[in-house]
């Protein structure tokens, strides 16, 4: 068989077997595709195993997943990557911490630019240096004979592992602009051109951080394997470090960027906590 017909012939053969829920013998694929015995075995072991279940020696069952694969993707198996159907390990995190920041939509762009700076190592490094070694060692113990550079690198890496990104969603809200008023006084206020009830879109900036200390990994394999993570930190120690970094790096940026009378940050997951930062001039 001509080489340019071998791949489509094998594709059609495997899809037909999957549609009919039929097994096939090794020699059938060899004959239909026109591959040599060596090439057929190589293609099964290196390229096609993600679609096949070996029932007995040289006898295979075709998984239904091949029906979801376009020919262009299948063809790529023989020219580039050997894997086109994603295969996953499952990571379970019984403990997690979530920080959610609520702010007016008008503040979103300004805050996004400020938070994005923390995606760069030099910015994080400079911020840690500005806190100073004394402040850092309140939460991050410095190892014996650890140089200052190694110490800061280690904290930078911990921050990198925990704060890899954030998501933003928008919700509609309705708020009072004043202390609560009777309907008559509220209408009088609105007659003067002042809003008593205000519609405002709120941006929610969310950070979701899994805690490594209790992580469980389930590896996808012929025999499912369970792997526990043995962290050098306890859950409480890891959570304390995450909260410390969030407060000293991210909240610091938030407070100096948003410029609102009140800033609300909700922590959930391992523990529940609402942080309200209120302008001193407005706090009563």
C-alpha positions as CSV (number, residue, x, y, z in Angstrom):
1,X,0.0,0.0,0.0
2,X,1.2,3.6,-0.7
3,X,2.5,5.4,2.3
4,X,0.0,8.3,2.0
5,X,-2.9,5.7,2.3
6,X,-1.6,3.8,5.3
7,X,-2.6,6.4,8.0
8,X,-6.1,7.0,6.8
9,X,-6.7,3.3,6.3
10,X,-5.7,2.6,10.0
11,X,-7.9,5.6,11.1
12,X,-11.0,4.3,9.3
13,X,-10.4,0.7,10.6
14,X,-10.1,1.7,14.2
15,X,-13.1,4.0,14.1
16,X,-15.2,1.3,12.5
17,X,-14.2,-1.1,15.2
18,X,-15.1,1.4,17.9
19,X,-18.5,2.2,16.4
20,X,-19.3,-1.5,16.2
21,X,-17.8,-2.3,19.6
22,X,-15.6,-4.9,18.1
23,X,-12.1,-6.2,19.0
24,X,-9.5,-6.9,16.4
25,X,-6.4,-9.0,16.0
26,X,-2.9,-7.5,15.5
27,X,-2.7,-9.0,12.1
28,X,-5.9,-7.3,11.0
29,X,-4.5,-3.9,11.6
30,X,-1.2,-4.9,9.9
31,X,-3.1,-6.1,6.8
32,X,-5.5,-3.1,6.6
33,X,-2.9,-0.4,7.1
34,X,-0.1,-1.9,5.0
35,X,2.4,-1.4,7.8
36,X,5.1,-3.9,8.4
37,X,4.9,-6.1,11.5
38,X,7.6,-4.0,13.2
39,X,5.9,-0.7,12.3
40,X,2.5,-2.0,13.4
41,X,3.9,-2.9,16.8
42,X,5.7,0.4,17.1
43,X,2.6,2.4,16.2
44,X,0.4,0.5,18.7
45,X,2.9,0.9,21.6
46,X,3.9,4.5,20.9
47,X,1.0,6.2,19.1
48,X,-2.2,4.2,19.3
49,X,-2.1,2.9,22.9
50,X,-4.3,5.8,24.1
51,X,-7.1,4.4,22.0
52,X,-6.6,0.7,22.7
53,X,-7.1,-1.8,25.5
54,X,-5.1,-5.0,25.2
55,X,-7.6,-7.8,25.9
56,X,-5.2,-10.7,25.3
57,X,-1.8,-10.9,23.6
58,X,-2.2,-9.3,20.1
59,X,-5.9,-8.8,20.6
60,X,-7.2,-5.3,21.2
61,X,-10.4,-3.4,22.0
62,X,-10.8,0.1,20.6
63,X,-11.9,2.8,23.1
64,X,-14.8,5.1,22.1
65,X,-12.5,8.2,22.5
66,X,-11.2,7.7,19.0
67,X,-14.6,8.7,17.7
68,X,-14.0,12.2,19.1
69,X,-10.6,12.6,17.3
70,X,-10.5,14.4,13.9
71,X,-8.4,12.9,11.2
72,X,-6.1,15.9,11.2
73,X,-5.3,15.2,14.9
74,X,-4.9,11.5,14.3
75,X,-2.5,12.2,11.4
76,X,-0.4,14.5,13.7
77,X,0.4,11.4,15.8
78,X,2.6,10.1,13.1
79,X,4.3,13.4,12.4
80,X,4.6,15.2,15.8
81,X,3.2,14.5,19.2
82,X,2.4,10.9,20.3
83,X,-0.4,12.0,22.6
84,X,-3.5,13.9,21.5
85,X,-6.0,12.6,24.1
86,X,-5.1,14.4,27.4
87,X,-4.3,12.1,30.3
88,X,-4.5,13.4,33.8
89,X,-3.4,12.7,37.4
90,X,-6.0,13.8,39.9
91,X,-4.8,16.2,42.7
92,X,-7.1,16.4,45.7
93,X,-6.8,19.3,48.2
94,X,-8.9,18.8,51.3
95,X,-7.6,22.2,52.5
96,X,-7.7,25.4,50.5
97,X,-7.8,29.1,51.1
98,X,-9.7,31.5,48.9
99,X,-9.4,35.3,49.0
100,X,-12.1,37.4,47.3
101,X,-11.8,41.2,46.9
102,X,-15.0,43.2,46.2
103,X,-14.5,46.6,44.5
104,X,-16.3,48.9,42.0
105,X,-15.9,48.0,38.4
106,X,-14.3,51.4,37.8
107,X,-11.3,50.3,39.9
108,X,-10.7,47.0,38.0
109,X,-8.2,48.2,35.4
110,X,-6.1,50.1,37.9
111,X,-6.0,47.2,40.3
112,X,-5.3,44.7,37.6
113,X,-2.2,46.6,36.5
114,X,-0.9,46.8,40.1
115,X,-1.5,43.1,40.8
116,X,0.1,42.1,37.5
117,X,3.4,43.5,38.7
118,X,3.6,40.7,41.2
119,X,3.9,38.2,38.3
120,X,7.5,39.4,38.0
121,X,10.2,38.1,40.3
122,X,12.1,41.4,40.5
123,X,9.0,43.2,41.8
124,X,8.4,40.5,44.5
125,X,12.1,40.5,45.4
126,X,12.1,44.3,45.8
127,X,9.0,44.2,48.0
128,X,10.5,41.5,50.2
129,X,13.6,43.6,50.6
130,X,11.6,46.6,51.6
131,X,9.9,44.6,54.3
132,X,13.3,43.8,55.7
133,X,14.8,40.6,57.2
134,X,13.5,41.3,60.6
135,X,9.9,41.5,59.3
136,X,10.3,38.4,57.1
137,X,11.7,36.3,59.9
138,X,8.6,36.8,61.9
139,X,6.9,34.3,59.6
140,X,9.7,32.7,57.5
141,X,12.4,31.2,59.7
142,X,15.9,31.7,58.2
143,X,18.0,28.5,58.1
144,X,21.4,28.3,59.7
145,X,24.1,29.6,57.4
146,X,21.5,30.6,54.8
147,X,22.7,33.6,52.9
148,X,20.3,36.6,52.5
149,X,20.0,36.0,48.8
150,X,19.1,32.3,49.3
151,X,16.7,33.2,51.9
152,X,14.9,35.7,49.7
153,X,14.9,33.3,46.8
154,X,13.2,30.7,48.9
155,X,10.4,33.1,50.0
156,X,10.1,34.2,46.3
157,X,9.6,30.6,45.3
158,X,7.0,30.0,48.0
159,X,5.1,33.0,46.8
160,X,5.4,31.8,43.2
161,X,4.1,28.4,44.1
162,X,1.0,29.9,45.9
163,X,0.1,33.0,43.9
164,X,0.1,32.0,40.2
165,X,-2.9,34.0,39.1
166,X,-6.3,35.3,39.9
167,X,-9.8,35.5,38.3
168,X,-12.2,38.4,37.9
169,X,-16.0,38.1,37.7
170,X,-18.6,40.8,37.6
171,X,-21.9,40.9,39.6
172,X,-24.7,43.5,39.7
173,X,-25.3,45.3,43.0
174,X,-27.6,47.9,44.4
175,X,-26.7,50.1,47.4
176,X,-27.9,53.0,49.5
177,X,-25.9,56.1,49.1
178,X,-26.9,57.6,52.5
179,X,-28.0,56.5,55.9
180,X,-31.4,54.8,55.8
181,X,-34.2,57.3,55.1
182,X,-38.0,57.2,55.0
183,X,-39.5,56.9,51.6
184,X,-40.7,60.5,51.6
185,X,-37.2,61.9,52.4
186,X,-35.6,59.6,49.9
187,X,-38.0,60.9,47.1
188,X,-37.2,64.5,48.2
189,X,-33.5,63.6,47.8
190,X,-34.0,62.2,44.4
191,X,-36.1,65.2,43.3
192,X,-33.1,67.3,44.0
193,X,-31.1,65.2,41.6
194,X,-29.3,63.0,44.2
195,X,-29.4,59.2,44.1
196,X,-30.6,57.4,47.2
197,X,-30.4,53.9,45.6
198,X,-27.4,53.3,43.3
199,X,-26.9,50.5,40.8
200,X,-23.3,49.5,40.6
201,X,-21.4,46.6,39.0
202,X,-19.0,45.0,41.4
203,X,-15.8,43.3,40.3
204,X,-14.8,40.3,42.4
205,X,-11.1,39.5,42.2
206,X,-10.5,35.9,43.4
207,X,-7.4,34.0,44.5
208,X,-7.7,30.2,45.0
209,X,-4.7,28.7,46.7
210,X,-4.5,24.9,47.4
211,X,-2.7,23.9,50.6
212,X,0.1,21.4,49.8
213,X,0.4,19.9,53.3
214,X,-2.7,17.6,52.8
215,X,-2.5,17.1,49.0
216,X,-3.4,13.7,47.7
217,X,-2.4,12.6,44.1
218,X,-4.3,9.9,42.3
219,X,-2.2,8.8,39.3
220,X,-3.9,7.5,36.2
221,X,-2.3,4.1,35.4
222,X,-3.4,0.5,34.8
223,X,-3.5,0.1,38.5
224,X,-4.7,3.3,40.2
225,X,-2.0,4.7,42.5
226,X,-2.6,6.8,45.6
227,X,0.2,9.1,46.6
228,X,0.2,11.3,49.7
229,X,2.2,14.5,49.8
230,X,4.5,14.8,52.9
231,X,5.0,18.5,53.2
232,X,7.6,19.9,55.6
233,X,4.9,22.3,56.8
234,X,1.7,21.6,58.7
235,X,-1.6,22.9,57.4
236,X,-1.6,25.7,59.9
237,X,2.0,26.7,59.2
238,X,1.4,26.8,55.4
239,X,-1.9,28.7,55.8
240,X,-0.1,31.2,58.1
241,X,2.6,31.9,55.5
242,X,0.0,32.2,52.7
243,X,-2.0,34.7,54.8
244,X,1.2,36.6,55.7
245,X,2.2,37.0,52.0
246,X,-1.3,38.0,51.0
247,X,-1.4,40.7,53.7
248,X,2.1,42.0,53.2
249,X,2.3,41.9,49.4
250,X,-1.1,41.9,47.9
251,X,-3.2,43.8,50.4
252,X,-0.5,46.4,50.6
253,X,-0.9,47.0,46.8
254,X,-4.7,46.9,47.0
255,X,-4.8,49.6,49.7
256,X,-2.5,51.9,47.8
257,X,-4.3,51.4,44.5
258,X,-8.0,51.3,44.9
259,X,-8.7,54.5,46.9
260,X,-12.2,53.6,48.2
261,X,-13.9,54.5,51.5
262,X,-14.1,50.8,52.3
263,X,-12.4,47.8,50.9
264,X,-13.8,44.3,51.6
265,X,-11.8,41.1,51.4
266,X,-13.4,37.8,52.2
267,X,-11.3,34.8,53.2
268,X,-12.9,31.3,53.0
269,X,-11.8,27.7,52.8
270,X,-9.7,26.5,55.7
271,X,-11.1,29.4,57.8
272,X,-13.7,32.1,57.4
273,X,-12.7,35.8,57.8
274,X,-13.9,39.1,56.5
275,X,-11.4,41.9,56.3
276,X,-12.9,45.5,56.2
277,X,-10.4,48.3,55.5
278,X,-12.2,51.5,56.3
279,X,-10.9,55.0,55.6
280,X,-9.8,56.5,58.9
281,X,-11.7,59.8,58.1
282,X,-14.9,57.8,57.5
283,X,-14.6,55.3,60.3
284,X,-16.9,56.0,63.2
